């Protein structure tokens, strides 16, 4: 399991640079803090990843997500799930497999 973590300081240029670099294709999970969020409350990703927002994204749309997790599409979608967490600054995913369960917290800490 390869995880890349980075604070992008809401920079669109930094996010494009990361996602278009060879680095992005070498990681299974990319944990972003302060990603660029558009006026439509969306971030950018690449065709190689599933984008996972905090579970509060729709229940509290007035809050901006400050953590986003990208999961490689090479992972079987039956092998992971998002777990609910009541914060726009936290994304929790759980991987399941022959190894058991692995829970990953992506936290933006102010």
N, C-alpha and C positions, 0 to 999 in steps of 0.2 A: 504494500500500500504506500503510495507516494502522495504526500500532501504539501501543497505550496500555500503559504499564508502571506498576505501583503495588505498594508493600508495604502489606499490610493489617494487619500486626501481629496476625494471627489473629482479628481482630474480625469477628464475624458481622454486626454492625450495619453496619460499613464495607463489607463485601462485598455485603450486600443493597442498600445505598445506591448503590454503584457500578453493580451489575447492573440496577437499576430506574431509573437515570437515563437521560436522552436521550443522554448521553455514550457509553454502552455500544453503542448502535445505530449510532454513527458510526465505529466502529473495526472493522478487519478481524481484528486479533489483539489479545488482551488478555493481557499477560504479568503474572501475579500472583506475588508473593513473600509468604511467610507467609500464605497464604489460611487461612480458617477450615476446619479438618478435623474432621469429626464423630468420635464414638467408633467408628463403623463404617469409619473411614479414607476417607470420601468428603467432597467439597466440594460447594458449591452452584454452580449455573450458571443459565442462562436458556435458553429454547427457541431462542434465536437463535445459540447456540454449540455446537460440539463441545468437550468437555473432554478435554484431553490431560495425563495424569499422567506423572511420571518412569517410565522403563521398569523401574525397580527395584521398583515398587509391589507386584508379586506375588512376585518372587523374594526380596525382603527385607521382608516385611510388618510386621516389628517396627519398621521405620524410618518416621518420619512424613515425608510429602512436604512440602517447604518451597517448592516452585515448581510452579505449574500454569499451563498455557497454554490459553486459550480461542480457538478459531478459528471465525470466522463461518461459518454454514451456507450463506451465499451463495457461498462458495468451493466449487468442484467437488472432491469428495473424491479424484478422480483427479489433482488438481493439487498435492497435498501429501502428505507422509508423515512419520511420526515416525522419527527415527534413534536407535538404542540408545546410551545413555550410562550408565556404571556409578555413578550417584550419585542419591540421593533429592532432591538440591538443584538438579538440572539437567533441563530439558526441551529437546530439540533437534528442530526440525522443518525440513523442506526443501521449499520451493516450487519447482515446475517449470512452465515456460511458454515462450512465444516469446522471453522475455528471457534464457532459460537457467535456471540454478539459483540460488536464494537460500537460504542456510542461516541460521536464526535460533536463537540460544541464549538461553534464559531461565534465568538463574543466580541462585540465592540465595547470597550470599557472606556467611558468618558473620563 
